[in-house]
């Protein structure tokens, strides 16, 4: 029995914060946009399993996409949150060196931040002690433009804008395969949609924003050039919440560690403290938080917060970051491929979109909307 066929201007694969931001941006330009989500609900993957931090743009090489889109996206996100009444707060952040061996790393971050035009101030005296009287640190780097946002509220606002522009999110709609056909210079993309109502969706434009599954989808993409698929790796980050009161009103980070930013203190919009993520390299995504990791968390945190009460650390949740290289392989930038890379007109691949993806989402969406027409 032949499958039903439908058509639209643009298909977005994945309804996380990146997919919703791209869909909104493209729909606002007047195109008919369908967003296909394999899960039962939008935004339940990586987008809902992070620190909800609005990053300032401190850590990335100045010529990288991560640096460019983090700084641009940060400003766009603050303005969008204010305009749409999305819960958001510019909390500021301290990156601390708990001993003199970490001072060089702190100076490196300072240099990168300054090269990216991100305001920071370095202190090893009274200002640091007054800001963090309960913290043990020999020096600290303060970032005033770091903040937090309600990620669910952000995605709900993006969805509302998308639907107001005529776009549609379809859940329980896993993409099984894509076929890109070139005929007389034109490209038509056929998306095989599985689930309870399988069909074929035809479109002139496709954005692969499938997050953890984005790279695997390339194995099922007929017409995609061979050799264009990077290797997928996964870094799991576990989080523990802190029950009860705490002395912090700003975010506190240690210096970064390989694969992540170290076990740091963040706050949610209600002011509850949580710690994480750590870095656990895994073969495939899974989200169970092992309560036995509490001791390792406590030991890491106690290096800079001696007043920690380990018994108040409770397993919270875990997220998985899509990585473009294995442990200890160094810095990997966002991999955003348009037709100039793979030769398929109307196709944008978003690969390895990890932190600072939430912060950068609106900036990435602007870039994708321009790239998809080239």
N, C-alpha and C positions, 0 to 999 in steps of 0.2 A: 504494500500500500504506500503510495507516494505521500511524502510529508507536505503539510500545508506550507505555503510560501508567503512571506510578508516582506515589506520593504520600508526603509526609512533612510534619512540622510546620513545619520551618524550612529554608530554603535559604540558604547563604552562598556568594556568588560571589567566588572568589579565595581561594587558600590561602597567602597571605603571612602575616606575623606578625600583622597586624590581623585578617585573616579567621580565622586559627586561634584568636586570643584571643577573638574574638566567638563563634565556634562553641563553644569550651570553656565560656565563661560561660553561654551559652544552654542547652547540653546539661546542665550541672550543675543547671539549674533543672528538669530532668525532661523536656525536649522532645526529640523525635527530630530530629536535625540531619544534613543532608547538605551537604558542602562540595564545590563544583564548581571544579576547577582546569583551565584550558586547557592548561597545560604538562605535561611528562612527569613532573614531580616537584613536591612542595610547596616553597614558600619559595625558588624560584630567581630571582625577579624583584628588585624594589627591596629586599626584605627581606634579601637576601644580598649587596647591593652598596652598603654604606654603611660608616660609620666604626666601627660597633658601640659607639658612645659612649652612656652613660647620661647624658643632659643634666640639669643641675641646674634649669634654668628661668630663665636669666639674661636672655634677649634679648626677651621677648615682652611686649606691653602687659598690664598687670595684669588687665584685664577680658576678655581673650581666652580662647578655648578652648585655644589652644596653651599659654598660661601655666598655666591650671587643670589640664589633663590631664598636662602635663609634670611639674609638682610632685607631683601625686597619683600619677601613673604611676611616677615615679622611686622613691618610697618603696615602692609595691607591688612593683616589679620587684626591688629589693634583697631584700625579704622572700621573694619567690617563689624567687629564685635561691638564697638560703640554704637554704630548705626543700627544694628539689629538687636541690641539689648541682650547679647550673648554674655553669660557670666564670665568675667575675665578680670584679672588683676595684675598690674605691673609690680611684682613683688621685689624685684631685684634678686641678685644671686652672688654669693661669695664662693670662689674656688680657693680652697685652703691648702697650704703646705703644712703638714703636721710635724715635719722635721726638716732639717736643713738639706737632706738629700733630695728633697722634692723642689727646692728653689729653682733649679735650672729648668724644670718642666714648667713651673709657673711663669718664668721669664719667657719661655718659648710661646706660651699661650698669649702672653701680653703682646709680644711682637706680631703674632698672627692677627690678633684682634685689631691692633692699630693699623696694620696693613690693609685690613678690610673696612676700615673706617668705623669700627665699633667702639663706642665710648667705654673705657674701663679705667679703674684707678687701683694702683698697687699700694698696699700699706702693711707695715710690720710693727705698728705701734698702737697708739691710743685709739685711733678710729676703728681699727679691727677689734680691739678689746671691748670698746663701748658697744659695737654692733653685735658681737658674739661673745658675751661674757662667760658663757658656759662651754665654749669650745676651746680645745687645745690646738693652737696653731702658731707657727713662727712667722707666717706671712699669709696674706690673703689678697686675692684679686677680685674687686667688686665690679659687677656688671649691672648697671641701673636699668637696662632695657629688657632684661629677662623677666618673664611673667608666667602666668598660668591661665588656662582657658578650659571651659567645660566642653570637652570634645564632642559629647553627644549633642549639646546645644548648638555647636558649630555645624555639625552634620545635618541637624534638623533644619537649620536656616538655609543651608545650601540646597537641601531637598525641596524646601518650600519655594525658593527662587526658581529651581529647575522646573517644578510642576507649574508654577505661575507662567513660565515661558513656554509651556506646552510639552515639556519633556516627561518621560515616564520611566520609573524604576520597576523592573520585573524581578521578583525574587523566586527562589526555587527554579532558577533558569541557568543550569551549568552549561558552559560552552564545551562541547565535545571536540570540535574541530573547526578550522577556518580554511577556506579555499579562496585564493586570490587569483583572479583570471584577468589577463591582459589581452585586449582586443582593440586593434586600431588606435593604440595609444591611450585608450580608456581602461580603467581598472574597476572591476566589480568584485566585491568581497561577499562570499557566502558564509554565513555563520550557522553552524549546526548546533542547535540548542536542544539539550536533553531535558530530563525531568519528566514530570507527569504529562506535559503537553509538548512533546518534541515537535520541532518545526525548523524551517530554514529561513533565516532572516538575511535579506540582501541589503547592502549599504555601500555607499561610495566612500565612506570614511570609517575607520576603526581605531579606537584607542585601547591598547592593552594595559589596563590598570588593575590587573588581577593579583597584585601583591605577591604573596608567597607562591602562587601558582603561575605567575607571569612567565617565568622562564620555561617551565614544563609545557606551557601552551604552545611554544614554538615548535616542539616535536610533533604537533598535530596541526601544523599550519602549512598546507600545500601551497607552494609558490613562494614561500619564504626562503631566501638564499641559504644554501648549506654553509656551515662555518660561521653563521651569525649568532649562534646560541652560546652564551657564556655558561660556565658551570655554576650551579646553584649550591649555596651553603646556608646554614641556618644557625643563628646564635640566639639561644633562649635567654630571656631575662626574667628572673623571679623578683617579686615584690612582697614585702612584709609591711603591714600597717602597724601603727603604734597606738595602742589603746590609751585613751585618757589625755591629760594635759601634758604640754611640752613647752619649752621656753622660746620657740622659734617663730618668727614672723617673716622670714626671708628664706630662700632656698640655700642649701649648703652642699657643695660638691667637693670631694677630694680631687686631686689631680687625676687625669684620665688613666685608664688601664687598657691593655690590648683588647680590641673588640668592642669597647664601650667607654662610658664616662665614669666608671667606678660606682660603688654603692653610695648613693647620695640621698640627701633628705629633700623631698618635695612636699608641697602642701596641696590639698585639694581646695576647691572653692569654699568649702565649709570650714577650712582651717585644720583638718585632720592631717597628721604627719604620716608619711609613708616612706619607706626606704627601698631602694633598688634603682635600676636593676643590676643584678650581678651578670656574669657572662658564663653561659653553659653551652658549649658547642654540641649540637645534636644532629642526627642523621635525617630526621624528618620532624615536622612540626608536631608538638604536643604541649599541653598547657597545665599539667599537674604540678602543684607546688609542694615539694617535699619539706615537711615541717622540720626534718633533721638539718636543714640548711640554716636554721635559726642561729645556731652557735657560730657558724662562719660569718653570718651577717653581724651578729653582736660583736665579734672580735674585730671586724673591720670598722664598725661604727665607733667602738670604744676607743680606738686610736685617736679620734678627734673629739668625741663627746664622752668624757669619762662618767657623766651622770646618767648614762643610759641604764634603764631597767630592762634587762633581757626578757623577763617574764611578760612584759607588755608587748613584745613583738609577736604578731599573729600572721600566719600565711594569708596573703591577699589574692594575688592573681599572677599570671605569667604572660609575657608576650614573646613573640618570635620575630627576629629581624631577618629579612632577606639579605644575605651577604653575597658579594661577587668574588670573594676569595676566602680561603681557609684561615684558621687562627694564625696570627703572627705574619700575615701576608701584607701588612701595611695598609695605607689609606686607599680606599676605593670610592670613586665619585659616583653620583647618580649616572645611570646609563640611559640616556634618552635618545632613541633612534627614530629619525624621520626618513623620508624617502631618499635623501641624499646619502644615507648609509646603506639601506637595504634595497632601494630601487622600486619600492611599492608605493605608488602615489596614494595619498589619503590614509596612510598607516603610520601611527606613532606607537612605539614600544616604550613602556616605562619599566625599567628593570633595575633591581637593587635599590628600590625607593624605601630607604629606612630613615632613621633620624638624620636630619631634622625635617622629615617629610610632612608632619602635621603643621609645623611652622611655615614650611615652604609651599603649602598646598595651593594657595591662591596665586602665587607667582608661577608655580609649575603650570597651573591651568592656563594662565595667560600665554605662556610659552607654547604649550601644546596647541592652543587655538590658532596661533600664528604658524606653527610648524605643519599642521595638518593640511594647510592650503598650498604648501610648497612642493 
